[in-house]
Amino acid sequence: MFGDGSLSRTERSVQIAITGNKFDDEVYLLEHVRPLFHGVFDLELTSRYRRGENTMDLYRYSKEVALTLHSWGMPIGLKKLENLTPKVAVAGRAFVRGVFDTDGSVYRKYGPYAQVQFKTVSENLMSFVRDKLIMLGLHPTRIRPDETKHRFLLCRQKEVEAFFRLVKPSNPKHIERLKRIRQSIT
């Protein structure tokens, strides 16, 4: 939810939505996020594919669940970037996994060497995630702003491996991309 999720008021309820790319994230959203949401809230999410876009949503209307998510720190309406951190204690690895699965990437540094990147518009959220990685014994780079977002990296190859071993990303696109990078020949 802190990555690609949103809570939006409607006339009588609140829409809970999680958005992703219908090509890159479909398997992750349908086979991981939907069952996870059902397991936590006992609610089924409906999938919707936006016509003329590469976007899909999982959504559900529930004022009760939205208020629970809001009490955990998820804003209703526009995300206030300076306050976008959980208000409750979170399992560090699981939270990092969720943010990485939605707002992270793994890409080729050069040859078979990979980098893990976290990038989002909220500097506070990036600081929170970075602190969780430091608590896991990793050494992320400083947070750097670019045109519209804030980002940091894990560059050391042993730490990239440790990140995938400790955090266990759930989005298959990241796992497959790391495999392709590792199999490349310099």
C-alpha positions in Angstrom: 0.0 0.0 0.0 2.8 2.5 0.8 4.3 1.8 -2.7 1.6 1.6 -5.3 -1.5 1.6 -3.1 -4.1 4.3 -2.5 -7.2 5.1 -0.5 -9.8 7.3 -2.1 -13.1 8.5 -0.6 -16.2 7.9 -2.5 -19.8 9.1 -1.7 -20.5 6.2 0.7 -17.2 4.3 1.1 -13.5 4.3 0.5 -11.8 2.6 -2.5 -8.7 0.7 -1.7 -6.6 0.3 -4.8 -3.2 -1.2 -5.7 -1.9 -0.3 -9.2 0.7 -1.9 -11.3 1.9 -2.6 -14.9 -0.5 -5.1 -16.6 2.5 -6.8 -18.2 5.2 -6.7 -15.6 3.2 -6.9 -12.4 0.1 -9.0 -13.3 1.4 -12.2 -11.9 2.6 -10.5 -8.7 -0.7 -8.7 -8.2 -3.0 -11.6 -9.0 -1.0 -14.4 -7.4 0.7 -12.7 -4.5 -1.0 -9.4 -3.5 -4.6 -10.6 -4.0 -4.2 -13.7 -1.7 -2.1 -11.7 0.8 -4.9 -9.0 1.1 -7.5 -11.8 1.4 -5.5 -13.5 4.2 -5.2 -10.3 6.2 -8.6 -8.7 5.6 -10.8 -11.6 4.4 -11.8 -9.6 1.4 -11.4 -10.4 -2.3 -9.8 -7.7 -4.5 -11.3 -7.2 -8.0 -8.9 -6.7 -11.0 -9.4 -4.0 -13.5 -7.4 -3.3 -16.7 -7.3 0.3 -17.9 -8.2 0.6 -21.6 -5.5 2.3 -23.6 -2.9 2.0 -20.8 -0.5 -0.6 -19.6 -2.0 -0.3 -16.2 -4.0 -2.6 -14.0 -5.6 -2.2 -10.5 -6.7 -4.5 -7.8 -9.5 -2.7 -5.9 -12.2 -3.0 -3.3 -14.5 -0.7 -1.5 -14.4 -1.0 2.3 -14.6 1.9 4.7 -13.7 -0.4 7.6 -10.5 -1.8 6.0 -9.6 1.6 4.7 -9.8 3.1 8.2 -7.6 0.3 9.5 -5.0 0.9 6.8 -5.3 4.7 7.6 -4.7 4.0 11.3 -1.5 2.1 10.2 -0.3 5.3 8.4 -1.7 5.0 4.9 -3.3 8.4 4.0 -6.8 8.7 2.6 -6.6 10.8 -0.5 -3.3 12.3 -1.8 -0.3 10.9 -0.1 1.4 13.6 2.0 5.0 12.7 1.1 6.5 14.2 4.3 4.5 11.8 6.5 4.5 8.7 4.4 5.8 6.2 6.9 4.0 3.6 9.0 2.4 4.7 12.3 2.6 1.2 13.7 5.5 -1.2 14.3 6.1 -3.2 11.1 8.1 -6.3 10.3 11.1 -4.7 8.7 11.8 -7.4 6.1 8.2 -7.7 5.0 7.8 -3.9 4.8 11.0 -3.6 2.7 9.8 -6.5 0.5 6.5 -4.7 -0.2 8.1 -1.4 -1.1 10.8 -3.2 -3.2 8.2 -5.3 -5.0 6.3 -2.2 -6.1 8.9 0.7 -6.1 12.2 -1.1 -6.5 14.2 -2.5 -9.3 17.2 -4.6 -10.0 19.3 -3.7 -13.0 22.7 -4.4 -14.6 25.6 -2.4 -13.2 27.9 -3.9 -15.8 28.5 -7.5 -17.0 27.0 -10.0 -14.5 26.9 -7.4 -11.7 23.6 -6.1 -10.4 22.4 -3.2 -8.4 19.2 -3.0 -6.3 17.4 0.4 -6.5 14.7 1.9 -4.4 13.0 4.9 -5.8 9.9 6.9 -4.8 8.7 10.4 -4.5 8.7 10.3 -0.7 12.1 11.1 0.9 10.7 10.1 4.3 9.6 6.7 3.0 13.1 6.2 1.4 14.7 7.1 4.8 12.5 4.6 6.6 13.3 1.8 4.2 17.0 2.6 4.1 17.1 2.5 7.9 15.4 -1.0 7.9 18.1 -2.2 5.4 20.9 -0.8 7.7 19.3 -2.7 10.6 19.6 -5.9 8.5 23.4 -5.2 8.2 23.4 -3.8 4.7 25.1 -0.7 3.4 22.8 1.3 1.1 24.1 4.5 -0.6 22.9 7.9 0.5 19.5 9.0 -0.7 19.8 11.1 -3.7 17.1 13.2 -5.3 16.6 13.3 -9.1 14.0 15.3 -11.1 10.9 14.0 -9.2 12.0 11.2 -6.9 14.4 10.1 -4.3 16.5 7.0 -4.6 19.2 4.9 -3.1 21.1 1.7 -4.2 22.7 -1.5 -2.9 25.8 -1.9 -5.1 28.0 -4.4 -3.4 27.5 -7.8 -5.0 27.5 -9.7 -1.7 24.9 -7.3 -0.4 22.7 -7.7 -3.5 22.8 -11.4 -2.8 22.2 -10.9 0.9 19.2 -8.6 0.1 17.5 -11.3 -2.1 18.3 -14.0 0.6 17.1 -11.9 3.6 14.2 -9.9 2.1 13.0 -12.6 -0.4 11.2 -10.3 -2.9 7.9 -11.7 -4.1 7.6 -9.9 -7.5 8.7 -12.4 -10.1 10.0 -9.7 -12.4 12.8 -8.8 -10.0 13.8 -12.5 -9.5 13.9 -13.1 -13.2 15.8 -10.0 -14.0 18.5 -10.9 -11.4 18.8 -14.4 -12.9 19.2 -12.8 -16.4 21.9 -10.4 -15.2 23.8 -13.2 -13.4 23.7 -15.4 -16.4 25.2 -12.7 -18.7 28.7 -13.1 -20.0 31.0 -10.1 -19.8 
